[in-house]
Amino acid sequence: MSDSFATRASLEVNGRTYRYASLAKLGQRFDIARLPYSMKILLENLLRHEDGVSVLPAHIEAVARWDPHTEPDTEIAFMPARVVLQDFTGVPCVVDLAAMRDAVVRLGGRPEQINPLAPVELVIDHSVQVDAFGNAGALDLNVKIEFDRNKERYGFLRWGQKSFDNFKVVPPRTGIVHQVNLEHLARVVMEGQKDGELWAYPDTVFGTDSHTTMINGLGVLGWGVGGIEAEAAMLGQPSSMLIPQVVGFKLSGRLPEGATATDLVLTVTQMLRKLGVVGKFVEFFGPGLKNLALADRATIGNMAPEYGATCGIFPIDAEALAYLRLSGRSEDLVRLVEAYAKAQGLWHDESTPPPAFTTTLELDLADVKPSLAGPKRPQDRVLLGEVQQNYLAHVGPLAAGRKPKKTAETADFANEGGATAIGNPANDLVNGRVRVEKDGINFELDDGAVVIAAITSCTNTSNPAVMLGAGLLARKAVAKGLKAKPWVKTSLAPGSKVVTDYLEQTGVLTDLDRLGFYLVGYGCTTCIGNSGPLPPEVSRGIAEGDLVVASVLSGNRNFEGRVHPEVKMNYLASPPLVVAYALAGTVDIDLTREPLGIGSDGQPVYLRDIWPTNKEISDTVAGAVTPAMFAKNYADVFKGDERWNAIASADGELYAWDADSTYIKNPPYFDGMTMAVGSIDDVHGARVLGLFGDSITTDHISPAGSIKKDSPAGRFLISRGVQPVDFNSYGSRRGNDDVMVRGTFANIRIRNLMLDGVEGGYTVHVPSGEQLAIYDAAMRYKAEGTPLVVFAGKEYGTGSSRDWAAKGTLLLGVKAVIAESFERIHRSNLVGMGVLPCQFRDGENAGTLGLTGHERIDIVGLQDGDAREATVVATAPDGKRTQFTVTVLLLTPKEREFFRHGGILPYVLRQLAARKAA
């Protein structure tokens, strides 16, 4: 380990001597004090990993001399201290590691060469589904179903925990990965042995989930990466990145009465999306920090993918130390964090001058207003008083072909007439209402009906203020005699067992139960599409009336087709507002003016009548959340319950693959692999698999949610003897490429512009002109020896960092994706899998170029990946040629090297196999 700038120093804490890379010593040569907090962490990372190969003195100097206004053009190598996984993305990671063990043996190496070199912790949180709800037995039944469905996957993970070093699993029924990370796994300052010395260094983390950024609220630099990049980090490979620009976000004041952290983060998301921060770091500072609890900061950090930033980080300060104590961390750790942060200039208090930023935004917290976001994007904030208007503006297009659009006149009439239990009579359009009987209750279902009200996801269920706020609102609603509407599927999925403890201690869990918000599980549920089936009576009503119904959830994602296939409008909201909309039963209402319902005294009850004050909430939080709760719930966090420990699992360094398994399969990425490195060749004679518009998310691309029996994946499972009732979800089958490739681009809401108005995963096979499922067309092209390309618009790959969005693209035979712009993680994932990302020139896209998707495509001039630009020639069926230039998005020399190897994993595998250690 080199030390060109002589920065090695010692720190005495807790009677121990720690070595560290001193930024203060480097500051004797460079103006380090002006650097943002996040840039200091990157700089320390380089100092500690300087090796003369991946990290050179020039890299360190480039960061030390960082110019906030310079466009990024310098590549650096970043090595996270640890990796966190969730089970949907973690299972394929472990599958790949197991496959790499087989492959390294074939190449002459040894199985133990494939082992995580950094700590890796996997939290099983994505497999629980809301099958049961609305009763006291829902939790136990959902957990039972979860274990029955996922026994094979869980057995595989138990094998991994036994077989791999540095790999731990947090079993089911514990919590959501990001909340468990915040409450327990995060160290803030790491300690470890290196070259016989005890070192202290910042806790930095890669996570295989976009919302890994939640940990930024605790001062930990980390972000979501694809599973491919995470696997490389586990195996000791640094991640190549450009030195980022850093946007400063100044906060002042305090939140006003009635506003929550959810309202704040939706405001921040909208502001930063408008500014444009893709690929940038965002750092929060200013006098308002002292008025934000750590949980509020974590809420803001969590939503970084929604505002498009790589991270949204807060510095270490007194509030961070207070949270470490509250969450049961040892006093030794708290002292180490404080001493290290102060020694390194990473400590923040009111006397800390603001650093230099690329640009700065400002927000007075007092200006935050109650809000939701929707109906299909998290950045589309809607003031609470404007939700009804927002609904009316969107329901017409969604119901097109069934009945006329609702008009401004009907909206005004509705505001005058007030709300009914099922919406406004003025909006009762032709064939819009359906009479339903459920559990002996008759009601009418209409457009705008809230059929799902879910307190779910890491963003909010980590925050005691909004969770207890929801409980207090429920208590007041119960006292008024209000009930949730009978068509609403209500659920409560806390982020950890600590949440249940403080809800029980304050007594509000009982009040939530009385409104139907019974505990359904600990994990990501509705927010990732694990919302489970709607009651059959409600489903039939929606289908009969072709209704446009809604969900209201306390999540961070509401993309089309994500929450539930029968629900076309989805609104993100704070937990208290989720409860409020369950009471109202519709989004066709103005909750600032109209009553939620009629109380037991016969009088209308308004939202303002039951909304708890900020003081009520803060007083309840102060008396309810204690360190003892955290200590109790995390004492044996890796042990698991009887169900977990009873699962059978294999032994041995090599996994015993089961050829009959439809869950776990040895993937084809290393089939026929040799030590020879390939080249980056031009693409000739390709066809267009899909022509897509803007905002195609990883939800659209990656297999997710339920598997339809008449889909390619469903037909495959049936052919393997799996009955539709046992299909489980795509997420649970991410360890089987046969299932996943068939579900790629199969989202029910995706629109391929090669087809006229058709929704779903279909395309046109050229030249036959047949409309086929995308998978079926891709296999026909493969049999014909035809390579494929994809065209898309802006923000391609936005959303969760699903590695299967890239893996499935590769396995379909796609050689290149040409888009107007890419989301950061998905672009990286495409490179990591050997799929070439290219970008149209500004102002150009498939539409402006007159492309229909029926052309033959050639991509020339790649120069083995060294070219910054390439030429695309599109030849139409009539022989007309359209030629245009694209930017080749292989951004760094390391990425070009990965690509020549066929991706990150083949690159790593060849490096390890070449050692052939005895």
Backbone hydrogen bonds, N-H to C=O, Kabsch-Sander energy under -0.5 kcal/mol:
donor,donor_aa,acceptor,acceptor_aa,energy
2,S,50,E,-2.2
6,A,3,D,-1.7
9,A,20,Y,-2.1
11,L,18,Y,-2.4
13,V,11,L,-0.6
13,V,16,R,-2.4
16,R,13,V,-2.3
18,Y,11,L,-3.0
18,Y,16,R,-0.6
19,R,198,L,-3.0
20,Y,9,A,-2.1
22,S,7,T,-3.2
22,S,20,Y,-0.9
23,L,21,A,-0.5
26,L,22,S,-1.4
27,G,23,L,-2.0
28,Q,25,K,-1.3
29,R,26,L,-2.0
30,F,26,L,-1.7
32,I,30,F,-1.9
35,L,32,I,-2.0
40,K,36,P,-1.8
41,I,37,Y,-1.5
42,L,38,S,-1.9
43,L,39,M,-2.4
44,E,40,K,-2.5
45,N,41,I,-2.1
46,L,42,L,-1.9
47,L,43,L,-2.4
48,R,44,E,-2.4
49,H,45,N,-1.2
50,E,46,L,-0.6
50,E,47,L,-0.7
51,D,55,V,-1.4
52,G,55,V,-2.1
56,L,54,S,-0.5
59,H,56,L,-0.9
60,I,56,L,-1.6
61,E,57,P,-2.6
62,A,58,A,-1.9
63,V,59,H,-1.7
64,A,60,I,-2.5
65,R,61,E,-2.2
66,W,63,V,-1.7
70,T,67,D,-1.7
75,E,73,D,-0.5
76,I,241,M,-3.3
78,F,76,I,-0.5
78,F,239,S,-3.0
81,A,204,T,-0.7
82,R,204,T,-1.4
83,V,119,P,-2.4
84,V,206,F,-2.5
85,L,121,E,-2.4
87,D,123,V,-1.0
90,G,86,Q,-3.1
91,V,87,D,-2.4
93,C,89,T,-1.0
94,V,90,G,-2.5
95,V,91,V,-2.8
96,D,92,P,-2.6
97,L,93,C,-2.3
98,A,94,V,-2.6
99,A,95,V,-2.6
100,M,96,D,-2.6
101,R,97,L,-1.8
102,D,98,A,-1.6
103,A,99,A,-2.5
104,V,100,M,-3.0
105,V,101,R,-1.5
106,R,102,D,-1.8
107,L,103,A,-1.8
108,G,105,V,-1.5
109,G,104,V,-3.8
113,Q,110,R,-1.8
114,I,111,P,-2.2
115,N,113,Q,-1.0
117,L,234,M,-4.3
118,A,234,M,-0.7
120,V,166,N,-2.3
121,E,83,V,-2.1
122,L,168,K,-2.8
123,V,85,L,-2.8
124,I,122,L,-0.6
124,I,170,V,-2.5
125,D,123,V,-1.0
130,V,530,N,-2.1
131,D,129,Q,-2.0
134,G,516,G,-0.5
138,A,135,N,-1.7
139,L,519,L,-0.7
141,L,137,G,-2.1
142,N,138,A,-2.7
143,V,139,L,-2.4
144,K,140,D,-2.3
145,I,141,L,-2.6
146,E,142,N,-2.5
147,F,143,V,-2.5
148,D,144,K,-2.3
149,R,145,I,-2.7
150,N,146,E,-2.0
151,K,147,F,-0.7
154,Y,150,N,-2.9
155,G,151,K,-2.4
156,F,152,E,-1.9
157,L,153,R,-2.2
158,R,154,Y,-2.3
159,W,155,G,-2.0
160,G,156,F,-2.2
161,Q,157,L,-2.4
162,K,158,R,-1.7
163,S,159,W,-2.6
164,F,160,G,-2.7
167,F,164,F,-0.7
168,K,120,V,-2.5
170,V,122,L,-3.6
173,R,522,Y,-0.5
176,I,495,G,-2.6
179,Q,176,I,-0.6
180,V,176,I,-3.0
181,N,177,V,-2.4
182,L,178,H,-2.1
183,E,179,Q,-3.2
184,H,180,V,-2.0
185,L,180,V,-2.0
186,A,181,N,-2.8
189,V,187,R,-2.5
190,M,201,Y,-3.2
192,G,199,W,-1.9
194,K,197,E,-2.6
197,E,194,K,-1.5
199,W,192,G,-3.0
199,W,197,E,-0.6
200,A,19,R,-2.3
201,Y,190,M,-1.9
203,D,188,V,-2.4
204,T,202,P,-0.6
205,V,221,L,-1.8
206,F,82,R,-1.8
207,G,223,W,-1.7
208,T,84,V,-1.7
212,T,209,D,-1.9
213,T,210,S,-1.0
214,M,211,H,-2.0
215,I,212,T,-2.0
216,N,213,T,-1.9
217,G,214,M,-1.6
218,L,215,I,-1.7
219,G,216,N,-1.9
220,V,215,I,-1.5
221,L,203,D,-0.7
221,L,219,G,-0.5
222,G,220,V,-0.6
223,W,205,V,-1.3
224,G,210,S,-0.6
225,V,207,G,-2.8
230,A,226,G,-2.4
231,E,227,G,-2.4
232,A,228,I,-1.8
233,A,229,E,-2.1
234,M,230,A,-2.5
235,L,231,E,-1.6
236,G,233,A,-1.8
237,Q,232,A,-2.8
239,S,78,F,-3.3
241,M,76,I,-2.5
243,I,74,T,-2.6
247,V,281,F,-3.1
248,G,246,V,-0.5
248,G,359,T,-2.7
249,F,283,E,-2.8
250,K,248,G,-0.6
250,K,361,L,-3.3
251,L,285,F,-2.9
252,S,363,L,-1.9
259,A,256,P,-1.8
264,L,260,T,-1.9
265,V,261,A,-2.7
266,L,262,T,-2.2
267,T,263,D,-1.7
268,V,264,L,-2.7
269,T,265,V,-2.6
270,Q,266,L,-1.9
271,M,267,T,-2.3
272,L,268,V,-2.7
273,R,269,T,-2.4
274,K,270,Q,-1.9
275,L,271,M,-1.8
276,G,272,L,-2.8
277,V,307,Y,-0.5
279,G,308,G,-0.9
280,K,277,V,-2.3
281,F,245,Q,-2.6
282,V,311,C,-1.8
283,E,247,V,-2.8
284,F,313,I,-2.5
285,F,249,F,-2.2
288,G,251,L,-3.3
289,L,286,G,-1.7
290,K,287,P,-0.8
291,N,288,G,-1.5
292,L,289,L,-1.9
293,A,291,N,-0.6
296,D,293,A,-0.5
297,R,293,A,-2.0
298,A,294,L,-2.5
299,T,295,A,-1.8
300,I,296,D,-1.8
301,G,297,R,-2.8
302,N,298,A,-2.6
303,M,299,T,-1.0
304,A,301,G,-1.7
306,E,303,M,-1.0
307,Y,303,M,-1.6
308,G,304,A,-1.0
309,A,304,A,-1.4
310,T,280,K,-2.8
311,C,280,K,-0.7
313,I,282,V,-2.5
314,F,216,N,-2.0
316,I,346,L,-0.9
321,L,317,D,-1.8
322,A,318,A,-2.4
323,Y,319,E,-2.1
324,L,320,A,-2.1
325,R,321,L,-2.1
326,L,322,A,-2.6
327,S,323,Y,-2.8
328,G,325,R,-1.5
329,R,324,L,-2.4
334,V,330,S,-2.0
335,R,331,E,-2.5
336,L,332,D,-2.1
337,V,333,L,-2.9
338,E,334,V,-2.3
339,A,335,R,-2.6
340,Y,336,L,-2.8
341,A,337,V,-2.6
342,K,338,E,-2.1
343,A,339,A,-2.2
344,Q,340,Y,-2.0
345,G,342,K,-0.7
346,L,341,A,-2.8
347,W,341,A,-1.0
348,H,316,I,-2.2
352,T,349,D,-2.0
356,A,34,R,-2.9
358,T,246,V,-3.2
359,T,246,V,-0.7
361,L,248,G,-2.6
363,L,250,K,-2.4
365,L,252,S,-3.3
365,L,363,L,-0.7
367,D,364,D,-2.7
368,V,365,L,-1.7
372,L,382,V,-2.8
373,A,572,L,-1.5
374,G,380,D,-2.3
380,D,377,R,-1.2
381,R,379,Q,-1.6
382,V,372,L,-3.5
384,L,370,P,-2.3
386,E,383,L,-2.5
387,V,384,L,-1.2
390,N,386,E,-2.3
391,Y,387,V,-2.8
392,L,388,Q,-2.6
393,A,389,Q,-2.0
394,H,390,N,-1.2
394,H,391,Y,-0.7
395,V,391,Y,-2.3
396,G,392,L,-0.7
398,L,394,H,-1.5
399,A,395,V,-1.9
400,A,397,P,-0.9
402,R,399,A,-2.3
403,K,399,A,-1.2
411,A,407,T,-1.8
412,D,408,A,-2.5
413,F,409,E,-2.5
414,A,410,T,-2.3
415,N,411,A,-2.1
416,E,412,D,-1.7
417,G,413,F,-2.5
418,G,414,A,-1.9
420,T,423,G,-1.2
422,I,423,G,-0.5
423,G,420,T,-0.9
427,N,424,N,-2.0
428,D,425,P,-2.0
429,L,427,N,-1.5
432,G,429,L,-2.6
434,V,445,L,-2.4
436,V,443,F,-3.5
438,K,441,I,-2.7
441,I,438,K,-2.2
443,F,436,V,-2.7
445,L,434,V,-3.4
448,G,548,V,-3.2
449,A,446,D,-1.8
450,V,585,G,-1.9
451,V,449,A,-0.9
451,V,550,A,-2.5
452,I,550,A,-1.0
453,A,489,K,-2.6
454,A,552,V,-1.9
455,I,491,S,-2.6
456,T,454,A,-0.9
460,N,554,S,-0.6
461,T,457,S,-1.7
462,S,458,C,-0.7
463,N,460,N,-2.1
467,M,463,N,-2.2
468,L,464,P,-2.9
469,G,465,A,-1.6
470,A,466,V,-1.9
471,G,467,M,-1.8
472,L,468,L,-2.8
473,L,469,G,-2.2
474,A,470,A,-2.3
475,R,471,G,-2.2
476,K,472,L,-2.0
477,A,473,L,-2.3
478,V,474,A,-2.7
479,A,475,R,-2.1
480,K,476,K,-1.5
481,G,477,A,-0.5
481,G,478,V,-1.3
482,L,477,A,-2.6
485,K,582,A,-2.2
488,V,485,K,-1.9
489,K,451,V,-2.6
489,K,487,W,-0.5
490,T,488,V,-0.9
491,S,453,A,-1.5
492,L,518,Y,-1.5
493,A,455,I,-2.8
495,G,461,T,-0.8
497,K,174,T,-0.9
499,V,496,S,-0.7
500,T,496,S,-0.9
501,D,497,K,-2.0
502,Y,498,V,-2.1
503,L,499,V,-2.3
504,E,500,T,-2.6
505,Q,501,D,-2.7
506,T,502,Y,-1.5
507,G,503,L,-0.5
507,G,504,E,-1.0
508,V,503,L,-0.8
509,L,503,L,-1.7
510,T,507,G,-0.6
511,D,507,G,-0.8
512,L,508,V,-2.5
513,D,509,L,-2.3
514,R,510,T,-2.1
515,L,511,D,-0.9
515,L,512,L,-0.7
516,G,513,D,-2.3
517,F,512,L,-2.5
518,Y,516,G,-1.9
520,V,492,L,-2.5
521,G,492,L,-0.8
523,G,494,P,-0.6
523,G,521,G,-0.6
524,C,125,D,-2.3
525,T,523,G,-0.7
528,I,525,T,-1.4
529,G,526,T,-1.7
530,N,525,T,-2.5
531,S,563,V,-0.6
538,V,535,P,-0.7
539,S,535,P,-2.4
540,R,536,P,-2.6
541,G,537,E,-1.9
542,I,538,V,-2.5
543,A,539,S,-2.4
544,E,540,R,-2.9
545,G,541,G,-2.2
546,D,542,I,-0.7
547,L,542,I,-1.9
549,V,547,L,-0.9
550,A,449,A,-3.1
551,S,569,M,-1.9
552,V,452,I,-2.5
553,L,571,Y,-2.4
554,S,454,A,-2.1
562,R,559,F,-2.0
563,V,559,F,-0.6
567,V,564,H,-1.7
568,K,549,V,-0.8
568,K,566,E,-0.6
569,M,549,V,-1.6
570,N,375,P,-2.6
571,Y,551,S,-2.6
572,L,373,A,-2.9
573,A,553,L,-2.1
578,V,574,S,-2.0
579,V,575,P,-2.0
580,A,576,P,-2.1
581,Y,577,L,-2.6
582,A,578,V,-1.6
583,L,579,V,-1.7
584,A,580,A,-2.2
585,G,581,Y,-3.0
587,V,448,G,-2.3
589,I,587,V,-1.5
591,L,589,I,-0.8
593,R,590,D,-1.8
594,E,590,D,-3.1
596,L,605,V,-2.9
597,G,605,V,-1.1
599,G,603,Q,-3.1
600,S,480,K,-2.7
602,G,599,G,-2.1
605,V,597,G,-2.9
606,Y,604,P,-0.5
607,L,591,L,-0.6
609,D,606,Y,-1.2
610,I,606,Y,-0.7
610,I,607,L,-1.2
611,W,607,L,-1.2
617,I,613,T,-2.2
618,S,614,N,-2.8
619,D,615,K,-2.8
620,T,616,E,-1.8
621,V,617,I,-2.6
622,A,618,S,-2.4
623,G,619,D,-1.4
624,A,620,T,-0.8
624,A,621,V,-1.0
625,V,621,V,-1.9
626,T,624,A,-0.6
629,M,626,T,-0.9
630,F,626,T,-0.9
631,A,627,P,-2.6
632,K,628,A,-2.4
633,N,629,M,-2.0
634,Y,630,F,-1.8
635,A,632,K,-0.7
637,V,634,Y,-1.0
639,K,636,D,-1.4
640,G,636,D,-0.8
645,N,641,D,-2.3
646,A,642,E,-1.3
647,I,644,W,-1.3
657,W,655,Y,-1.3
659,A,657,W,-0.7
661,S,658,D,-1.9
665,K,735,G,-2.3
670,F,667,P,-0.5
671,D,668,P,-1.5
673,M,670,F,-1.9
678,G,900,R,-1.2
681,D,679,S,-0.8
683,V,859,I,-2.2
686,A,857,I,-2.7
687,R,787,P,-2.2
688,V,853,G,-0.6
688,V,855,E,-0.5
689,L,687,R,-0.6
689,L,789,V,-2.8
690,G,789,V,-0.7
692,F,690,G,-0.5
692,F,791,F,-2.7
695,S,794,K,-2.6
696,I,794,K,-0.5
697,T,695,S,-0.8
698,T,798,T,-2.4
700,H,697,T,-0.6
701,I,697,T,-1.6
702,S,698,T,-2.8
707,I,728,N,-0.7
708,K,706,S,-0.6
711,S,708,K,-1.5
714,G,708,K,-0.6
715,R,711,S,-3.0
716,F,712,P,-2.0
717,L,713,A,-2.4
718,I,714,G,-2.4
719,S,715,R,-2.0
720,R,716,F,-1.0
720,R,717,L,-0.7
721,G,718,I,-1.8
722,V,717,L,-2.6
723,Q,721,G,-0.5
726,D,723,Q,-2.4
727,F,724,P,-1.7
730,Y,705,G,-2.7
733,R,729,S,-0.7
733,R,730,Y,-1.1
734,R,731,G,-1.1
736,N,733,R,-2.0
737,D,735,G,-0.5
739,V,736,N,-0.5
740,M,736,N,-2.0
741,V,737,D,-2.7
742,R,738,D,-0.7
743,G,739,V,-0.7
743,G,740,M,-0.9
744,T,740,M,-0.5
744,T,741,V,-0.7
745,F,701,I,-3.1
746,A,743,G,-1.6
747,N,700,H,-1.0
750,I,747,N,-1.1
752,N,750,I,-0.5
752,N,758,V,-0.5
753,L,691,L,-3.4
753,L,751,R,-0.7
755,L,752,N,-2.2
757,G,755,L,-1.1
760,G,750,I,-2.8
762,Y,760,G,-2.1
763,T,772,L,-2.6
765,H,763,T,-0.5
765,H,770,E,-3.0
769,G,765,H,-3.2
772,L,763,T,-2.4
772,L,770,E,-0.6
774,I,761,G,-2.3
777,A,773,A,-2.7
778,A,774,I,-2.6
779,M,775,Y,-2.3
780,R,776,D,-1.7
781,Y,777,A,-2.7
782,K,778,A,-2.3
783,A,779,M,-2.2
784,E,780,R,-1.5
785,G,782,K,-1.3
786,T,781,Y,-2.8
788,L,813,G,-1.6
789,V,687,R,-2.2
790,V,816,A,-1.7
791,F,690,G,-2.4
792,A,818,I,-2.1
793,G,693,G,-2.2
796,Y,821,S,-2.7
797,G,696,I,-3.4
798,T,696,I,-0.7
798,T,795,E,-1.4
802,R,800,S,-2.3
803,D,801,S,-0.6
805,A,802,R,-1.3
806,A,803,D,-1.2
807,K,803,D,-2.8
808,G,804,W,-2.5
810,L,806,A,-2.2
811,L,807,K,-2.6
812,L,808,G,-1.5
813,G,810,L,-1.9
814,V,809,T,-1.9
815,K,788,L,-3.2
816,A,788,L,-0.9
817,V,836,L,-2.6
818,I,790,V,-3.1
819,A,817,V,-0.6
819,A,838,C,-2.4
820,E,793,G,-1.4
821,S,793,G,-1.4
823,E,796,Y,-2.8
827,R,823,E,-2.3
828,S,824,R,-2.0
829,N,825,I,-2.6
830,L,826,H,-2.6
831,V,827,R,-2.1
832,G,828,S,-2.6
833,M,829,N,-1.3
833,M,830,L,-0.6
834,G,831,V,-1.4
835,V,830,L,-3.0
836,L,815,K,-2.6
838,C,817,V,-2.9
839,Q,887,T,-2.4
840,F,819,A,-1.9
841,R,885,T,-0.6
844,E,841,R,-2.3
849,L,845,N,-1.9
850,G,847,G,-1.3
851,L,846,A,-2.8
856,R,875,T,-2.6
857,I,686,A,-2.9
858,D,873,V,-2.0
859,I,683,V,-2.7
860,V,858,D,-0.5
860,V,871,T,-2.9
864,D,680,I,-0.9
865,G,862,L,-1.0
866,D,863,Q,-1.9
867,A,862,L,-1.8
870,A,886,V,-2.3
871,T,860,V,-2.6
872,V,884,F,-3.3
873,V,858,D,-2.7
874,A,872,V,-0.6
874,A,882,T,-3.2
875,T,856,R,-2.8
875,T,873,V,-0.6
876,A,874,A,-0.6
876,A,880,K,-3.1
879,G,876,A,-2.3
882,T,874,A,-2.8
883,Q,881,R,-0.5
884,F,872,V,-2.3
886,V,870,A,-2.5
887,T,839,Q,-2.8
888,V,868,R,-2.7
889,L,837,P,-2.5
889,L,887,T,-0.7
890,L,888,V,-0.8
891,L,889,L,-0.9
896,R,892,T,-2.0
897,E,893,P,-2.0
898,F,894,K,-2.8
899,F,895,E,-2.5
900,R,896,R,-1.9
901,H,897,E,-1.3
901,H,898,F,-0.6
902,G,898,F,-0.5
902,G,899,F,-1.2
903,G,898,F,-2.7
904,I,832,G,-1.6
905,L,832,G,-0.5
907,Y,903,G,-1.6
908,V,904,I,-2.8
909,L,905,L,-2.8
910,R,906,P,-2.4
911,Q,907,Y,-2.1
912,L,908,V,-2.6
913,A,909,L,-2.9
914,A,910,R,-2.0
915,R,911,Q,-0.6
915,R,912,L,-1.0
916,K,912,L,-1.0
